[in-house]
Amino acid sequence: MSTMKMKLLTARSLSSQSPLKLKQSSLVLLKLSYSSNPYSSFSSFGETERPTETESNDVLTSGISRPLSEVLKELNKRVPDSVVRERREDGFSVKYIPWHMVNRIMNLHAPEWSGEVRNITYSADGKSVSVVYRVTLYGTDAEIYRESIGTASMDDVGFGDPVQKAEAMAFRRACARFGLGLHLYHEDMS
């Protein structure tokens, strides 16, 4: 889709009085970005419908205002291997999904989710920081949340600061409690 057409789609949605249409246009742009990037295999990750425009230029999407059972079913599907990364930790190989890809998957399959940092705690010796993160899913029938904790060493010299790392870890784990990428944990056990 050309840049001009994307701007037109956004402008139409912004001119609308309905905040739902704005959310829908954002989701459409997100879906379109999947098909134009190296992670295009996401279309096989449970996406059954392509966005279409109706005669009134409203955008139809899958995922808006669905029952939680449908959202959870999508989140529990296996994540494509192209999205999974691997790192060495204490001599062991650990598979994980980067936080920004978890965020994209949540936006695609549970567009009405929210997340928040609930607590940040530094250890008494000042050597680590822990973050509690809550992810909430909203459906037509209910809303549910899951919390998890992530801890990072203050001595870690990799990318980002320790609080950022702990938050990303807690976010990924909270999403895993809904089933997202949970298969990676089971593979480690076998």
Disulfide bonds with the S-S distance in Angstrom:
none
